[in-house]
Amino acid sequence: MKRKISFRRYFNTIYVILLVVVIQSYYLGNYVIPTGSMEPTILVGDRIFANNIVYKFKKILRLVILLHSKNL
């Protein structure tokens, strides 16, 4: 016996997927460190999450690690 997926459940799934994509694209970035330029603070292959929007509204402080990317 097959179960029918209701329209509401289908819509909620699509909504959540789109919400995650938007958040990851504009607000929270997941990056992998490709080079050893920040060793020993950040090692090659480390994964970091970066807030992509905070410094548009806040002053950049000393000793803060910034990400420079074409995508930002």
N, CA, C and O atoms as a CHARMM CRD file, in Angstrom:
* protein
*
  288
    1    1 MET  N      0.83600  -1.17300   0.00000 PROA 1      0.00000
    2    1 MET  CA     0.00000   0.00000   0.00000 PROA 1      0.00000
    3    1 MET  C      0.88900   1.24800   0.00000 PROA 1      0.00000
    4    1 MET  O      1.73400   1.41100   0.88100 PROA 1      0.00000
    5    2 LYS  N      0.69900   2.11600  -0.97800 PROA 2      0.00000
    6    2 LYS  CA     1.47700   3.33800  -1.08300 PROA 2      0.00000
    7    2 LYS  C      0.81700   4.45000  -0.28800 PROA 2      0.00000
    8    2 LYS  O     -0.40700   4.57100  -0.23800 PROA 2      0.00000
    9    3 ARG  N      1.65900   5.24900   0.32500 PROA 3      0.00000
   10    3 ARG  CA     1.15500   6.41000   1.04700 PROA 3      0.00000
   11    3 ARG  C      1.23200   7.61900   0.12900 PROA 3      0.00000
   12    3 ARG  O      2.22200   7.81200  -0.57600 PROA 3      0.00000
   13    4 LYS  N      0.21300   8.40700   0.14100 PROA 4      0.00000
   14    4 LYS  CA     0.23000   9.64500  -0.61500 PROA 4      0.00000
   15    4 LYS  C      0.85600  10.73100   0.25100 PROA 4      0.00000
   16    4 LYS  O      0.51900  10.88300   1.42500 PROA 4      0.00000
   17    5 ILE  N      1.77000  11.47700  -0.35100 PROA 5      0.00000
   18    5 ILE  CA     2.36900  12.59700   0.35300 PROA 5      0.00000
   19    5 ILE  C      1.45500  13.79500   0.15900 PROA 5      0.00000
   20    5 ILE  O      1.13100  14.17300  -0.96700 PROA 5      0.00000
   21    6 SER  N      1.05100  14.37600   1.25500 PROA 6      0.00000
   22    6 SER  CA     0.12600  15.49800   1.16900 PROA 6      0.00000
   23    6 SER  C      0.84300  16.72400   0.59100 PROA 6      0.00000
   24    6 SER  O      2.06100  16.86600   0.69600 PROA 6      0.00000
   25    7 PHE  N      0.06100  17.58300  -0.00900 PROA 7      0.00000
   26    7 PHE  CA     0.60400  18.80800  -0.59800 PROA 7      0.00000
   27    7 PHE  C      1.28600  19.65600   0.46900 PROA 7      0.00000
   28    7 PHE  O      2.34000  20.23800   0.21100 PROA 7      0.00000
   29    8 ARG  N      0.71700  19.73600   1.63500 PROA 8      0.00000
   30    8 ARG  CA     1.28300  20.55000   2.72300 PROA 8      0.00000
   31    8 ARG  C      2.65600  20.04000   3.13600 PROA 8      0.00000
   32    8 ARG  O      3.56400  20.83800   3.36800 PROA 8      0.00000
   33    9 ARG  N      2.82000  18.74100   3.22900 PROA 9      0.00000
   34    9 ARG  CA     4.10900  18.16600   3.60900 PROA 9      0.00000
   35    9 ARG  C      5.15100  18.40100   2.50800 PROA 9      0.00000
   36    9 ARG  O      6.30500  18.71500   2.79600 PROA 9      0.00000
   37   10 TYR  N      4.74600  18.25000   1.28300 PROA 10     0.00000
   38   10 TYR  CA     5.61700  18.50700   0.13700 PROA 10     0.00000
   39   10 TYR  C      6.04700  19.97500   0.13000 PROA 10     0.00000
   40   10 TYR  O      7.22900  20.26700  -0.05300 PROA 10     0.00000
   41   11 PHE  N      5.12000  20.88700   0.32300 PROA 11     0.00000
   42   11 PHE  CA     5.40400  22.31400   0.36100 PROA 11     0.00000
   43   11 PHE  C      6.35500  22.65200   1.50600 PROA 11     0.00000
   44   11 PHE  O      7.29400  23.42300   1.30900 PROA 11     0.00000
   45   12 ASN  N      6.13800  22.09900   2.68400 PROA 12     0.00000
   46   12 ASN  CA     7.00500  22.35300   3.83100 PROA 12     0.00000
   47   12 ASN  C      8.43200  21.86900   3.57400 PROA 12     0.00000
   48   12 ASN  O      9.39200  22.52900   3.97300 PROA 12     0.00000
   49   13 THR  N      8.57300  20.73500   2.91700 PROA 13     0.00000
   50   13 THR  CA     9.90300  20.21200   2.60100 PROA 13     0.00000
   51   13 THR  C     10.63200  21.15000   1.64800 PROA 13     0.00000
   52   13 THR  O     11.80000  21.47100   1.87000 PROA 13     0.00000
   53   14 ILE  N      9.96700  21.58800   0.60500 PROA 14     0.00000
   54   14 ILE  CA    10.56700  22.51500  -0.35400 PROA 14     0.00000
   55   14 ILE  C     10.91000  23.83400   0.32900 PROA 14     0.00000
   56   14 ILE  O     11.96900  24.40400   0.06800 PROA 14     0.00000
   57   15 TYR  N     10.03900  24.32100   1.18900 PROA 15     0.00000
   58   15 TYR  CA    10.25700  25.56800   1.91700 PROA 15     0.00000
   59   15 TYR  C     11.50700  25.47900   2.80100 PROA 15     0.00000
   60   15 TYR  O     12.31700  26.40600   2.81900 PROA 15     0.00000
   61   16 VAL  N     11.66300  24.39600   3.51600 PROA 16     0.00000
   62   16 VAL  CA    12.82500  24.22100   4.39900 PROA 16     0.00000
   63   16 VAL  C     14.11500  24.14100   3.58100 PROA 16     0.00000
   64   16 VAL  O     15.12500  24.73000   3.96800 PROA 16     0.00000
   65   17 ILE  N     14.09600  23.43400   2.47900 PROA 17     0.00000
   66   17 ILE  CA    15.28900  23.32700   1.62700 PROA 17     0.00000
   67   17 ILE  C     15.67500  24.70900   1.08800 PROA 17     0.00000
   68   17 ILE  O     16.85200  25.06800   1.11400 PROA 17     0.00000
   69   18 LEU  N     14.71800  25.47600   0.60900 PROA 18     0.00000
   70   18 LEU  CA    15.00100  26.82200   0.11100 PROA 18     0.00000
   71   18 LEU  C     15.50800  27.74100   1.22000 PROA 18     0.00000
   72   18 LEU  O     16.40300  28.55300   0.98800 PROA 18     0.00000
   73   19 LEU  N     14.95100  27.62100   2.40400 PROA 19     0.00000
   74   19 LEU  CA    15.38800  28.42900   3.53300 PROA 19     0.00000
   75   19 LEU  C     16.84100  28.12700   3.90300 PROA 19     0.00000
   76   19 LEU  O     17.61300  29.04500   4.17900 PROA 19     0.00000
   77   20 VAL  N     17.21300  26.86000   3.91100 PROA 20     0.00000
   78   20 VAL  CA    18.59200  26.47700   4.21100 PROA 20     0.00000
   79   20 VAL  C     19.55000  27.00900   3.15700 PROA 20     0.00000
   80   20 VAL  O     20.62900  27.49600   3.49400 PROA 20     0.00000
   81   21 VAL  N     19.17600  26.92500   1.89800 PROA 21     0.00000
   82   21 VAL  CA    20.03800  27.41800   0.82000 PROA 21     0.00000
   83   21 VAL  C     20.23600  28.93300   0.94000 PROA 21     0.00000
   84   21 VAL  O     21.35200  29.42300   0.77100 PROA 21     0.00000
   85   22 VAL  N     19.17800  29.66500   1.22700 PROA 22     0.00000
   86   22 VAL  CA    19.28300  31.11700   1.36400 PROA 22     0.00000
   87   22 VAL  C     20.15100  31.48500   2.56400 PROA 22     0.00000
   88   22 VAL  O     20.99100  32.37900   2.45800 PROA 22     0.00000
   89   23 ILE  N     19.97000  30.83000   3.68000 PROA 23     0.00000
   90   23 ILE  CA    20.76700  31.12200   4.87200 PROA 23     0.00000
   91   23 ILE  C     22.23900  30.83000   4.61600 PROA 23     0.00000
   92   23 ILE  O     23.10000  31.62300   4.99700 PROA 23     0.00000
   93   24 GLN  N     22.53600  29.71600   3.98300 PROA 24     0.00000
   94   24 GLN  CA    23.92900  29.37200   3.71200 PROA 24     0.00000
   95   24 GLN  C     24.54800  30.30100   2.67500 PROA 24     0.00000
   96   24 GLN  O     25.75400  30.54700   2.72000 PROA 24     0.00000
   97   25 SER  N     23.77000  30.81200   1.76100 PROA 25     0.00000
   98   25 SER  CA    24.30400  31.67800   0.71100 PROA 25     0.00000
   99   25 SER  C     24.59200  33.08900   1.20100 PROA 25     0.00000
  100   25 SER  O     25.61100  33.67600   0.84000 PROA 25     0.00000
  101   26 TYR  N     23.69900  33.63700   2.02100 PROA 26     0.00000
  102   26 TYR  CA    23.80900  35.03900   2.37400 PROA 26     0.00000
  103   26 TYR  C     24.22000  35.31200   3.80900 PROA 26     0.00000
  104   26 TYR  O     24.78100  36.37200   4.08800 PROA 26     0.00000
  105   27 TYR  N     23.96200  34.40800   4.71400 PROA 27     0.00000
  106   27 TYR  CA    24.21400  34.69900   6.12000 PROA 27     0.00000
  107   27 TYR  C     25.34300  33.86400   6.69700 PROA 27     0.00000
  108   27 TYR  O     26.30500  34.41800   7.23100 PROA 27     0.00000
  109   28 LEU  N     25.25200  32.59000   6.60600 PROA 28     0.00000
  110   28 LEU  CA    26.21000  31.69400   7.23700 PROA 28     0.00000
  111   28 LEU  C     26.92100  30.88900   6.16400 PROA 28     0.00000
  112   28 LEU  O     26.28900  30.15500   5.40400 PROA 28     0.00000
  113   29 GLY  N     28.24100  31.03200   6.10500 PROA 29     0.00000
  114   29 GLY  CA    29.01700  30.31800   5.10000 PROA 29     0.00000
  115   29 GLY  C     29.82000  29.19000   5.71400 PROA 29     0.00000
  116   29 GLY  O     30.36500  29.33200   6.80900 PROA 29     0.00000
  117   30 ASN  N     29.89400  28.07800   5.02000 PROA 30     0.00000
  118   30 ASN  CA    30.68800  26.92900   5.43000 PROA 30     0.00000
  119   30 ASN  C     31.88800  26.86400   4.49900 PROA 30     0.00000
  120   30 ASN  O     31.72800  26.71300   3.28800 PROA 30     0.00000
  121   31 TYR  N     33.09800  26.97900   5.05900 PROA 31     0.00000
  122   31 TYR  CA    34.29700  27.03600   4.24700 PROA 31     0.00000
  123   31 TYR  C     35.30900  25.99200   4.71900 PROA 31     0.00000
  124   31 TYR  O     35.33200  25.61400   5.89000 PROA 31     0.00000
  125   32 VAL  N     36.14200  25.53700   3.78700 PROA 32     0.00000
  126   32 VAL  CA    37.26100  24.64700   4.08700 PROA 32     0.00000
  127   32 VAL  C     38.53300  25.43500   3.80800 PROA 32     0.00000
  128   32 VAL  O     38.65600  26.06600   2.75800 PROA 32     0.00000
  129   33 ILE  N     39.47800  25.40200   4.73900 PROA 33     0.00000
  130   33 ILE  CA    40.72900  26.14700   4.59600 PROA 33     0.00000
  131   33 ILE  C     41.63500  25.40600   3.60700 PROA 33     0.00000
  132   33 ILE  O     42.01200  24.26200   3.86400 PROA 33     0.00000
  133   34 PRO  N     41.99300  26.04200   2.47200 PROA 34     0.00000
  134   34 PRO  CA    42.77100  25.34800   1.44700 PROA 34     0.00000
  135   34 PRO  C     44.28600  25.44200   1.61300 PROA 34     0.00000
  136   34 PRO  O     45.01100  24.56900   1.13300 PROA 34     0.00000
  137   35 THR  N     44.78200  26.49500   2.29100 PROA 35     0.00000
  138   35 THR  CA    46.23000  26.69100   2.39100 PROA 35     0.00000
  139   35 THR  C     46.64900  26.89500   3.83900 PROA 35     0.00000
  140   35 THR  O     45.81400  27.09500   4.72100 PROA 35     0.00000
  141   36 GLY  N     47.93600  26.84300   4.06400 PROA 36     0.00000
  142   36 GLY  CA    48.47600  26.96900   5.41300 PROA 36     0.00000
  143   36 GLY  C     48.91200  28.37000   5.77600 PROA 36     0.00000
  144   36 GLY  O     49.82800  28.53300   6.58200 PROA 36     0.00000
  145   37 SER  N     48.28400  29.39200   5.20500 PROA 37     0.00000
  146   37 SER  CA    48.72300  30.76400   5.45000 PROA 37     0.00000
  147   37 SER  C     48.43800  31.24500   6.87400 PROA 37     0.00000
  148   37 SER  O     49.06200  32.20600   7.32400 PROA 37     0.00000
  149   38 MET  N     47.52500  30.61100   7.58700 PROA 38     0.00000
  150   38 MET  CA    47.19100  31.03200   8.95200 PROA 38     0.00000
  151   38 MET  C     47.68900  30.04600  10.01200 PROA 38     0.00000
  152   38 MET  O     47.28300  30.13200  11.17100 PROA 38     0.00000
  153   39 GLU  N     48.55400  29.12000   9.63200 PROA 39     0.00000
  154   39 GLU  CA    49.06400  28.15800  10.61300 PROA 39     0.00000
  155   39 GLU  C     49.83800  28.88300  11.69200 PROA 39     0.00000
  156   39 GLU  O     50.49800  29.86700  11.35700 PROA 39     0.00000
  157   40 PRO  N     49.82000  28.50200  12.92300 PROA 40     0.00000
  158   40 PRO  CA    49.15100  27.38600  13.55700 PROA 40     0.00000
  159   40 PRO  C     47.72700  27.69700  14.03900 PROA 40     0.00000
  160   40 PRO  O     47.08800  26.84500  14.65500 PROA 40     0.00000
  161   41 THR  N     47.22300  28.91700  13.76400 PROA 41     0.00000
  162   41 THR  CA    45.87600  29.26900  14.22300 PROA 41     0.00000
  163   41 THR  C     44.81300  28.44100  13.52100 PROA 41     0.00000
  164   41 THR  O     43.94800  27.85900  14.17500 PROA 41     0.00000
  165   42 ILE  N     44.86900  28.38300  12.21300 PROA 42     0.00000
  166   42 ILE  CA    43.92900  27.60500  11.40700 PROA 42     0.00000
  167   42 ILE  C     44.76100  26.67500  10.53900 PROA 42     0.00000
  168   42 ILE  O     45.66800  27.11800   9.83500 PROA 42     0.00000
  169   43 LEU  N     44.45300  25.39100  10.59100 PROA 43     0.00000
  170   43 LEU  CA    45.21700  24.39800   9.85300 PROA 43     0.00000
  171   43 LEU  C     44.57300  24.08800   8.50600 PROA 43     0.00000
  172   43 LEU  O     43.38100  24.32600   8.30600 PROA 43     0.00000
  173   44 VAL  N     45.37200  23.55600   7.58700 PROA 44     0.00000
  174   44 VAL  CA    44.86900  23.16600   6.26700 PROA 44     0.00000
  175   44 VAL  C     43.81000  22.07900   6.44600 PROA 44     0.00000
  176   44 VAL  O     44.01900  21.11200   7.17900 PROA 44     0.00000
  177   45 GLY  N     42.68500  22.24200   5.77800 PROA 45     0.00000
  178   45 GLY  CA    41.61100  21.26300   5.85100 PROA 45     0.00000
  179   45 GLY  C     40.59400  21.52900   6.94800 PROA 45     0.00000
  180   45 GLY  O     39.58100  20.83300   7.02300 PROA 45     0.00000
  181   46 ASP  N     40.83900  22.52300   7.80500 PROA 46     0.00000
  182   46 ASP  CA    39.85900  22.86000   8.84600 PROA 46     0.00000
  183   46 ASP  C     38.59300  23.38900   8.19700 PROA 46     0.00000
  184   46 ASP  O     38.63500  24.03300   7.14900 PROA 46     0.00000
  185   47 ARG  N     37.47900  23.11000   8.83100 PROA 47     0.00000
  186   47 ARG  CA    36.19100  23.62600   8.37400 PROA 47     0.00000
  187   47 ARG  C     35.75300  24.71600   9.34000 PROA 47     0.00000
  188   47 ARG  O     35.82300  24.54700  10.55800 PROA 47     0.00000
  189   48 ILE  N     35.30200  25.83100   8.78900 PROA 48     0.00000
  190   48 ILE  CA    34.83700  26.93600   9.62500 PROA 48     0.00000
  191   48 ILE  C     33.48500  27.43000   9.11200 PROA 48     0.00000
  192   48 ILE  O     33.15200  27.29400   7.93500 PROA 48     0.00000
  193   49 PHE  N     32.72300  28.00600  10.03700 PROA 49     0.00000
  194   49 PHE  CA    31.49100  28.69700   9.68700 PROA 49     0.00000
  195   49 PHE  C     31.75600  30.18000   9.83300 PROA 49     0.00000
  196   49 PHE  O     32.37400  30.60100  10.81100 PROA 49     0.00000
  197   50 ALA  N     31.30800  30.97300   8.89600 PROA 50     0.00000
  198   50 ALA  CA    31.53900  32.40600   8.92400 PROA 50     0.00000
  199   50 ALA  C     30.22600  33.15500   8.78200 PROA 50     0.00000
  200   50 ALA  O     29.36800  32.79300   7.97700 PROA 50     0.00000
  201   51 ASN  N     30.08700  34.19300   9.56900 PROA 51     0.00000
  202   51 ASN  CA    28.93600  35.07200   9.48000 PROA 51     0.00000
  203   51 ASN  C     29.22700  36.07200   8.37000 PROA 51     0.00000
  204   51 ASN  O     30.11500  36.91000   8.52100 PROA 51     0.00000
  205   52 ASN  N     28.51500  36.00500   7.28300 PROA 52     0.00000
  206   52 ASN  CA    28.79800  36.82400   6.10400 PROA 52     0.00000
  207   52 ASN  C     28.22800  38.23200   6.16300 PROA 52     0.00000
  208   52 ASN  O     28.55000  39.05200   5.30300 PROA 52     0.00000
  209   53 ILE  N     27.40300  38.53600   7.13500 PROA 53     0.00000
  210   53 ILE  CA    26.67900  39.79700   7.09200 PROA 53     0.00000
  211   53 ILE  C     27.01000  40.74700   8.24200 PROA 53     0.00000
  212   53 ILE  O     26.69400  41.93400   8.15500 PROA 53     0.00000
  213   54 VAL  N     27.62400  40.27200   9.29600 PROA 54     0.00000
  214   54 VAL  CA    27.79700  41.07100  10.50400 PROA 54     0.00000
  215   54 VAL  C     28.64600  42.31200  10.27700 PROA 54     0.00000
  216   54 VAL  O     28.37100  43.34600  10.88600 PROA 54     0.00000
  217   55 TYR  N     29.66400  42.25500   9.42900 PROA 55     0.00000
  218   55 TYR  CA    30.54600  43.40500   9.26900 PROA 55     0.00000
  219   55 TYR  C     30.00700  44.45700   8.31000 PROA 55     0.00000
  220   55 TYR  O     30.68000  45.45400   8.04900 PROA 55     0.00000
  221   56 LYS  N     28.82900  44.25700   7.79000 PROA 56     0.00000
  222   56 LYS  CA    28.16400  45.31900   7.04200 PROA 56     0.00000
  223   56 LYS  C     27.51200  46.31000   8.00400 PROA 56     0.00000
  224   56 LYS  O     27.21900  47.44700   7.63400 PROA 56     0.00000
  225   57 PHE  N     27.28600  45.86200   9.25500 PROA 57     0.00000
  226   57 PHE  CA    26.61500  46.69400  10.25400 PROA 57     0.00000
  227   57 PHE  C     27.48800  47.00600  11.46400 PROA 57     0.00000
  228   57 PHE  O     27.08000  47.77800  12.33200 PROA 57     0.00000
  229   58 LYS  N     28.66700  46.42900  11.53500 PROA 58     0.00000
  230   58 LYS  CA    29.50800  46.53100  12.71300 PROA 58     0.00000
  231   58 LYS  C     30.93500  46.87600  12.30000 PROA 58     0.00000
  232   58 LYS  O     31.38700  46.47800  11.22600 PROA 58     0.00000
  233   59 LYS  N     31.63600  47.60800  13.14100 PROA 59     0.00000
  234   59 LYS  CA    33.01600  47.97700  12.87400 PROA 59     0.00000
  235   59 LYS  C     33.92100  46.74700  12.99700 PROA 59     0.00000
  236   59 LYS  O     33.73000  45.92000  13.88800 PROA 59     0.00000
  237   60 ILE  N     34.89900  46.63100  12.10400 PROA 60     0.00000
  238   60 ILE  CA    35.84800  45.52400  12.14500 PROA 60     0.00000
  239   60 ILE  C     36.88200  45.81300  13.22500 PROA 60     0.00000
  240   60 ILE  O     37.50300  46.87600  13.23200 PROA 60     0.00000
  241   61 LEU  N     37.06100  44.87200  14.12700 PROA 61     0.00000
  242   61 LEU  CA    37.98300  45.02800  15.24400 PROA 61     0.00000
  243   61 LEU  C     39.32700  44.38600  14.95600 PROA 61     0.00000
  244   61 LEU  O     39.45200  43.56900  14.04400 PROA 61     0.00000
  245   62 ARG  N     40.31600  44.75300  15.72400 PROA 62     0.00000
  246   62 ARG  CA    41.64500  44.18600  15.60400 PROA 62     0.00000
  247   62 ARG  C     41.61900  42.73200  16.06500 PROA 62     0.00000
  248   62 ARG  O     40.83000  42.37100  16.93900 PROA 62     0.00000
  249   63 LEU  N     42.46900  41.90500  15.48600 PROA 63     0.00000
  250   63 LEU  CA    42.62100  40.48200  15.79600 PROA 63     0.00000
  251   63 LEU  C     41.41000  39.64100  15.38400 PROA 63     0.00000
  252   63 LEU  O     41.22100  38.53800  15.89700 PROA 63     0.00000
  253   64 VAL  N     40.60500  40.14500  14.48100 PROA 64     0.00000
  254   64 VAL  CA    39.47200  39.39300  13.95600 PROA 64     0.00000
  255   64 VAL  C     39.90400  38.76700  12.63300 PROA 64     0.00000
  256   64 VAL  O     40.51900  39.43300  11.80100 PROA 64     0.00000
  257   65 ILE  N     39.58800  37.49800  12.43900 PROA 65     0.00000
  258   65 ILE  CA    39.92600  36.81300  11.19300 PROA 65     0.00000
  259   65 ILE  C     38.81400  37.08400  10.18400 PROA 65     0.00000
  260   65 ILE  O     37.64500  36.80300  10.44500 PROA 65     0.00000
  261   66 LEU  N     39.18800  37.62900   9.04000 PROA 66     0.00000
  262   66 LEU  CA    38.21900  37.94700   7.99000 PROA 66     0.00000
  263   66 LEU  C     38.41900  36.99200   6.80600 PROA 66     0.00000
  264   66 LEU  O     39.53700  36.56500   6.51700 PROA 66     0.00000
  265   67 LEU  N     37.33700  36.67600   6.14400 PROA 67     0.00000
  266   67 LEU  CA    37.38800  35.83800   4.95100 PROA 67     0.00000
  267   67 LEU  C     37.25200  36.72200   3.72700 PROA 67     0.00000
  268   67 LEU  O     36.35900  37.56600   3.65400 PROA 67     0.00000
  269   68 HSD  N     38.12700  36.52700   2.78000 PROA 68     0.00000
  270   68 HSD  CA    38.04900  37.26100   1.51600 PROA 68     0.00000
  271   68 HSD  C     37.70900  36.26400   0.43000 PROA 68     0.00000
  272   68 HSD  O     38.44700  35.30600   0.20000 PROA 68     0.00000
  273   69 SER  N     36.61400  36.48600  -0.22200 PROA 69     0.00000
  274   69 SER  CA    36.16900  35.56200  -1.24900 PROA 69     0.00000
  275   69 SER  C     35.45400  36.33900  -2.34100 PROA 69     0.00000
  276   69 SER  O     34.86000  37.38500  -2.07900 PROA 69     0.00000
  277   70 LYS  N     35.50900  35.83500  -3.54500 PROA 70     0.00000
  278   70 LYS  CA    34.79100  36.46000  -4.64700 PROA 70     0.00000
  279   70 LYS  C     33.28900  36.35000  -4.43000 PROA 70     0.00000
  280   70 LYS  O     32.52600  37.18800  -4.90900 PROA 70     0.00000
  281   71 ASN  N     32.86000  35.30600  -3.70000 PROA 71     0.00000
  282   71 ASN  CA    31.43900  35.04900  -3.52600 PROA 71     0.00000
  283   71 ASN  C     30.79600  35.93600  -2.47000 PROA 71     0.00000
  284   71 ASN  O     29.56900  36.03200  -2.42800 PROA 71     0.00000
  285   72 LEU  N     31.57900  36.58900  -1.61400 PROA 72     0.00000
  286   72 LEU  CA    30.99400  37.39100  -0.55100 PROA 72     0.00000
  287   72 LEU  C     30.55400  38.68800  -1.07000 PROA 72     0.00000
  288   72 LEU  O     30.03100  39.50900  -0.31600 PROA 72     0.00000
